[in-house]
Every structure is written in C-alpha cells, then in structure tokens.
Amino acid sequence: MFSLKNELWRTPDLLGFAAHWTWIWCVFWSSLFYNESVRLGINSQGVGVPSASSPFVLEPLWSASLLANVIGIAALLVISHHRNPLSEIKAMPALAGICTSLGTIAVSRIVLNASGDAASTIYFAGSILTGIGSAGVVILWGELLVSSGPKRTVNYSVISLVIASALFLLIQLLPPAPAQVATAALPFLSMACLVHFRNSLPRVPRARRNAHVDARPSVRMIAIALFFGISFGIMKGLIAPVGDEWIALRDILNIIAILGGSIAIFITMSVFNMDFDHLTYQIALPLMAAGFLALPLHEPFNVVGTALHQFGYQYFYIVLWALWAAIATRADVPAGWTVAWGMFAIQSGQFIGSATSAIALPFIQSDADMAMVSAFTIFAILLVALFALGGSKASTGWGFIKPMEEDISTPFEKASTRIARLCKLSPRETEVLFLLARGRNRAYISEELVISDETTKSHIKNIYRKTSVHSQQQLIDLIESESAAQK
C-alpha cells in the first residue's frame, strides 16, 4: 500500500514535478496566455473562434507549441538510441528550462506590449520555444520517474498533481502580468529539482551508459498512446466554439477533472489493485467516451462533458507512465527510450486529432452534425475497448501487470526476457517462452493464448531451435543459469 510518509521526504522532487504540471495548466489550460493571441488579432474573434480568413480554430499557442513538442521529442528519441540515460547529459536540464522559460516570457503580455509590429512573430517564436523546451522537460522527468518503478511513478504523479493544483490556484489569484512572470519561472524550478532528483538516484552502471538500443518498441503500447492522443486532440478541437463566458469555468473544471482523475487512478490501483488492461479498457476509455456524449449539447452541459473527458484522459495518462516503467523493466531497456516512444505517440496523436477536428469544425453547421461526429467518436472508442480487451486473454504480456505491486518482474522473468531478445524470438514465441518457463504444458498454452495445438507445437519447436535446447527442462535450466549470472 501507498505510504505518504515514505514519499514526502522527497519534497524537492515532488515540487519540481508539480512545477512542471502547474506550468502546463497555466499556459495551455487557462486563458492566462491564450488571451494574448486575441489582443494581437491572431485569433480576432476570440479564443478558439474561427476568423473570417481562416477555418483553423485551434489556439495558435497550442498548435504551434504542440507541433514543436512532437519534433523535439522525436529528436530526443533519436538521441536516446545512442546516449542514455538522457538525464546524465549535463546541459540538457539547463537547455530545457531556458527554452521553456524564454518561450513563456516571449508569449507574455510584458514582452508583447513592447514588441510593436513584431509582436505576432515573437508570439509564434515563443510558442515554438515552449514546445521544444517542454519536450526536454517532460522526457527528463519521465525518464527519472519511470526508472524508479511503476509504484513510485504513480505515487509521485498523484502527490505532485495535488501540489500543482494549489500552485495553479495561487498563480490564478495574481494579476495577469505577475502571474505570467511566475509561470515563466516554473520551468527553472522544475529543472533545478530534477537535477536534485537525478543526483539522489543510483547511477547507471558504466557498462550500460551510452549503449545503443536495438530493441523494438511495444507496438501495442504505441498504438494505445496514439489512439488516446487522437481522442484527446479531437475533443480539444471540438470544444473550440464554447462561448467566451464559459471559458473560465471550462478551464477550472478541467483542472478539477485532472486532479480527480489522478486520485481515481490511485484508488483503483491501490485499493482494487487493478491491472493495466482493466485500468485502460474498462475505465479510461469509457470515461473518455462519456465526455463526447455531452459535446453536442449546449452550455453548461458540453463544458461538463469536456471535463469528464479530461478526467478519463488524465486517468489514462498516469496509467501510461506506470506502463512505461513496467515495459522498461521487463524489456531491460533504458527508461528514456521507452518514455520518448510513448510521448512521441501520444503527442503526435494529440496534434493529429486537434488539427483534424479544427479543420472539420467549420463544416459542422448544426447540433445534429456535432451529434454525428460525437457518436462516431464514441463508437470508435468503445470498439477499440471491446476488441483490445477481448484479445488480451493471455497472462504473459504487460496487460496483466498490477502497477502497485512492489515487484513487477522477478529475476527469472527478466532472464526470460533477455533470452528472448538475444535469441530473436517473435512476440508470440516470447509469450510461449514465458509459459514454458512456468512449467505449463502444450494444452494449457494453446488454451491460454487461444491458438491451435499445431501452432503451439510449431512455436515450441522454434523456441527450442533458437535457444539450442531440446526439452522444456533444459529451457528452464537455461533461464535459471541466465538469472543466476545476472545477480
């Protein structure tokens, strides 16, 4: 079970992660910075309202920063293939903090008021800087949290979000200019705390530093992250027409929903000890689908619907971070590499969904049109939930892992994973290997994986050939030897 006392002693680390969340909320989930684009005439008819000259209704700060964020994460993904851990690149925290803070200052009222005719150019340049800088911030935090295991990742996320909600409310009480300056200082605070966190963790063994990563990412993990990102992006684009008088309420409800989703994920993980499949397909996806039910309705119901969708999305977001920790541990790959792949998928999905819905929105002329779009989206979400959960009966993948369990992977399981990678076993052969290692017979494997006996026999034959053994006992002995050698 979760122990608050065991985690609160790391207050500087919690404060740093909370500062990152507070920055995100202030910049992208409040009108604190979006109003500047309205004043500049970049979005002349109000926040999120299409102008006569352009059908594109996304806030410029959101769209430009998100695209830059995707590009920045892609660059870090390439670096993580050859240089790891990323947190040991000494200049990276400083560069990430400086870029993010400078970008935030550039889109602030103080700078834009003094920029004259160049204000629009500076605004877009600042948006790009925030995206590039925040890519480094989120990947560095993700790497460090994921390397500490799924349980601590969940605990840190929940406590940090509670702290972030208090910081957010404090900043919102300030006048606009001081609030923007305070927001711009948050990335510096976040990166300073990250360096403290980095220095307090055990160092990566020298033999594993800067190692080239040749493992393939989990296709299923990337597909799920991409799908969730697209769903969120669609909602972000479709909520654009909310009237100006409802924007403040919408943003506050979204923050409450984020906080509620975080607390809910802690309860379902800690109290009910649910596994990843149930957390994702039975809770997060239906919650996000429910948010679309209220979208065709008028205020305040559509505003409440966006908050419900945000609740489900935040719930899933923490599930995803815990999932990265589980995958990185089981596959024995650098945490930064796993985080970069996951964040690239989810941020790309957000951009695709946002851009698609924003372009389509001017063609939605009636409530009936919006209802059709919502119904189609709900159908797609529930269809994915139904088939994804129905196809994950096997208890060998990451879907069955319960994040709050202390040890998600025994030395024996780690050894099995290493042998699977060294012998270049296919994903299905790896699943069969895990069951063989547990002493399961052919009939059990066929039933558990829902495959024919002949297919199971073929997989076992291939495993024996690739691992150069001739029996199940020899395979178990091989795994035990590998496990002992790694101690």
HUQUI-V710107 format. One record per residue. N is the residue number from 1. RES is the residue in three letters. SS is DSSP state (H for helix, E for strand, - for the rest). Layout:
N;RES;SS / N;RES;SS
This chain:
1;MET;- / 2;PHE;- / 3;SER;- / 4;LEU;H / 5;LYS;H / 6;ASN;H / 7;GLU;H / 8;LEU;H / 9;TRP;- / 10;ARG;- / 11;THR;H / 12;PRO;H / 13;ASP;H / 14;LEU;H / 15;LEU;H / 16;GLY;H / 17;PHE;H / 18;ALA;H / 19;ALA;H / 20;HIS;H / 21;TRP;H / 22;THR;H / 23;TRP;H / 24;ILE;H / 25;TRP;H / 26;CYS;H / 27;VAL;H / 28;PHE;H / 29;TRP;- / 30;SER;- / 31;SER;H / 32;LEU;H / 33;PHE;H / 34;TYR;H / 35;ASN;H / 36;GLU;H / 37;SER;H / 38;VAL;H / 39;ARG;H / 40;LEU;H / 41;GLY;- / 42;ILE;- / 43;ASN;- / 44;SER;- / 45;GLN;- / 46;GLY;- / 47;VAL;- / 48;GLY;- / 49;VAL;- / 50;PRO;- / 51;SER;- / 52;ALA;- / 53;SER;- / 54;SER;- / 55;PRO;- / 56;PHE;- / 57;VAL;- / 58;LEU;- / 59;GLU;- / 60;PRO;H / 61;LEU;H / 62;TRP;H / 63;SER;H / 64;ALA;H / 65;SER;H / 66;LEU;H / 67;LEU;H / 68;ALA;H / 69;ASN;H / 70;VAL;H / 71;ILE;H / 72;GLY;H / 73;ILE;H / 74;ALA;H / 75;ALA;H / 76;LEU;H / 77;LEU;H / 78;VAL;H / 79;ILE;H / 80;SER;H / 81;HIS;- / 82;HIS;- / 83;ARG;- / 84;ASN;- / 85;PRO;- / 86;LEU;H / 87;SER;H / 88;GLU;H / 89;ILE;- / 90;LYS;H / 91;ALA;H / 92;MET;H / 93;PRO;H / 94;ALA;H / 95;LEU;H / 96;ALA;H / 97;GLY;H / 98;ILE;H / 99;CYS;H / 100;THR;H / 101;SER;H / 102;LEU;H / 103;GLY;H / 104;THR;H / 105;ILE;H / 106;ALA;H / 107;VAL;- / 108;SER;- / 109;ARG;H / 110;ILE;H / 111;VAL;H / 112;LEU;H / 113;ASN;H / 114;ALA;- / 115;SER;- / 116;GLY;H / 117;ASP;H / 118;ALA;H / 119;ALA;H / 120;SER;H / 121;THR;H / 122;ILE;H / 123;TYR;H / 124;PHE;H / 125;ALA;H / 126;GLY;H / 127;SER;H / 128;ILE;H / 129;LEU;H / 130;THR;H / 131;GLY;H / 132;ILE;H / 133;GLY;H / 134;SER;H / 135;ALA;H / 136;GLY;H / 137;VAL;H / 138;VAL;H / 139;ILE;H / 140;LEU;H / 141;TRP;H / 142;GLY;H / 143;GLU;H / 144;LEU;H / 145;LEU;H / 146;VAL;H / 147;SER;- / 148;SER;- / 149;GLY;- / 150;PRO;H / 151;LYS;H / 152;ARG;H / 153;THR;H / 154;VAL;H / 155;ASN;H / 156;TYR;H / 157;SER;H / 158;VAL;H / 159;ILE;H / 160;SER;H / 161;LEU;H / 162;VAL;H / 163;ILE;H / 164;ALA;H / 165;SER;H / 166;ALA;H / 167;LEU;H / 168;PHE;H / 169;LEU;H / 170;LEU;H / 171;ILE;H / 172;GLN;H / 173;LEU;- / 174;LEU;- / 175;PRO;- / 176;PRO;H / 177;ALA;H / 178;PRO;H / 179;ALA;H / 180;GLN;H / 181;VAL;H / 182;ALA;H / 183;THR;H / 184;ALA;H / 185;ALA;H / 186;LEU;H / 187;PRO;H / 188;PHE;H / 189;LEU;H / 190;SER;H / 191;MET;H / 192;ALA;H / 193;CYS;H / 194;LEU;H / 195;VAL;H / 196;HIS;H / 197;PHE;H / 198;ARG;H / 199;ASN;H / 200;SER;H / 201;LEU;- / 202;PRO;- / 203;ARG;- / 204;VAL;- / 205;PRO;- / 206;ARG;H / 207;ALA;H / 208;ARG;H / 209;ARG;- / 210;ASN;- / 211;ALA;- / 212;HIS;- / 213;VAL;- / 214;ASP;- / 215;ALA;- / 216;ARG;- / 217;PRO;- / 218;SER;- / 219;VAL;H / 220;ARG;H / 221;MET;H / 222;ILE;H / 223;ALA;H / 224;ILE;H / 225;ALA;H / 226;LEU;H / 227;PHE;H / 228;PHE;H / 229;GLY;H / 230;ILE;H / 231;SER;H / 232;PHE;H / 233;GLY;H / 234;ILE;H / 235;MET;H / 236;LYS;H / 237;GLY;H / 238;LEU;H / 239;ILE;H / 240;ALA;H / 241;PRO;H / 242;VAL;- / 243;GLY;- / 244;ASP;H / 245;GLU;H / 246;TRP;H / 247;ILE;H / 248;ALA;H / 249;LEU;H / 250;ARG;H / 251;ASP;H / 252;ILE;H / 253;LEU;H / 254;ASN;H / 255;ILE;H / 256;ILE;H / 257;ALA;H / 258;ILE;H / 259;LEU;H / 260;GLY;H / 261;GLY;H / 262;SER;H / 263;ILE;H / 264;ALA;H / 265;ILE;H / 266;PHE;H / 267;ILE;H / 268;THR;H / 269;MET;H / 270;SER;H / 271;VAL;- / 272;PHE;- / 273;ASN;- / 274;MET;- / 275;ASP;- / 276;PHE;H / 277;ASP;H / 278;HIS;H / 279;LEU;H / 280;THR;H / 281;TYR;H / 282;GLN;H / 283;ILE;H / 284;ALA;H / 285;LEU;H / 286;PRO;H / 287;LEU;H / 288;MET;H / 289;ALA;H / 290;ALA;H / 291;GLY;H / 292;PHE;H / 293;LEU;H / 294;ALA;- / 295;LEU;- / 296;PRO;- / 297;LEU;- / 298;HIS;- / 299;GLU;- / 300;PRO;- / 301;PHE;H / 302;ASN;H / 303;VAL;H / 304;VAL;H / 305;GLY;H / 306;THR;H / 307;ALA;H / 308;LEU;H / 309;HIS;H / 310;GLN;H / 311;PHE;H / 312;GLY;H / 313;TYR;H / 314;GLN;H / 315;TYR;H / 316;PHE;H / 317;TYR;H / 318;ILE;H / 319;VAL;H / 320;LEU;H / 321;TRP;H / 322;ALA;H / 323;LEU;H / 324;TRP;H / 325;ALA;H / 326;ALA;H / 327;ILE;H / 328;ALA;H / 329;THR;H / 330;ARG;H / 331;ALA;H / 332;ASP;- / 333;VAL;- / 334;PRO;- / 335;ALA;H / 336;GLY;H / 337;TRP;H / 338;THR;H / 339;VAL;H / 340;ALA;H / 341;TRP;H / 342;GLY;H / 343;MET;H / 344;PHE;H / 345;ALA;H / 346;ILE;H / 347;GLN;H / 348;SER;H / 349;GLY;H / 350;GLN;H / 351;PHE;H / 352;ILE;H / 353;GLY;H / 354;SER;H / 355;ALA;H / 356;THR;H / 357;SER;H / 358;ALA;H / 359;ILE;H / 360;ALA;H / 361;LEU;H / 362;PRO;- / 363;PHE;- / 364;ILE;- / 365;GLN;- / 366;SER;- / 367;ASP;H / 368;ALA;H / 369;ASP;H / 370;MET;H / 371;ALA;H / 372;MET;H / 373;VAL;H / 374;SER;H / 375;ALA;H / 376;PHE;H / 377;THR;H / 378;ILE;H / 379;PHE;H / 380;ALA;H / 381;ILE;H / 382;LEU;H / 383;LEU;H / 384;VAL;H / 385;ALA;H / 386;LEU;H / 387;PHE;H / 388;ALA;H / 389;LEU;H / 390;GLY;H / 391;GLY;- / 392;SER;- / 393;LYS;- / 394;ALA;- / 395;SER;- / 396;THR;- / 397;GLY;- / 398;TRP;H / 399;GLY;H / 400;PHE;H / 401;ILE;- / 402;LYS;- / 403;PRO;- / 404;MET;- / 405;GLU;- / 406;GLU;- / 407;ASP;- / 408;ILE;- / 409;SER;- / 410;THR;- / 411;PRO;H / 412;PHE;H / 413;GLU;H / 414;LYS;H / 415;ALA;H / 416;SER;H / 417;THR;H / 418;ARG;H / 419;ILE;H / 420;ALA;H / 421;ARG;H / 422;LEU;H / 423;CYS;- / 424;LYS;- / 425;LEU;- / 426;SER;- / 427;PRO;H / 428;ARG;H / 429;GLU;H / 430;THR;H / 431;GLU;H / 432;VAL;H / 433;LEU;H / 434;PHE;H / 435;LEU;H / 436;LEU;H / 437;ALA;H / 438;ARG;- / 439;GLY;- / 440;ARG;- / 441;ASN;- / 442;ARG;H / 443;ALA;H / 444;TYR;H / 445;ILE;H / 446;SER;H / 447;GLU;H / 448;GLU;H / 449;LEU;H / 450;VAL;- / 451;ILE;- / 452;SER;- / 453;ASP;H / 454;GLU;H / 455;THR;H / 456;THR;H / 457;LYS;H / 458;SER;H / 459;HIS;H / 460;ILE;H / 461;LYS;H / 462;ASN;H / 463;ILE;H / 464;TYR;H / 465;ARG;H / 466;LYS;H / 467;THR;H / 468;SER;- / 469;VAL;- / 470;HIS;- / 471;SER;- / 472;GLN;H / 473;GLN;H / 474;GLN;H / 475;LEU;H / 476;ILE;H / 477;ASP;H / 478;LEU;H / 479;ILE;H / 480;GLU;H / 481;SER;H / 482;GLU;H / 483;SER;H / 484;ALA;H / 485;ALA;H / 486;GLN;- / 487;LYS;-
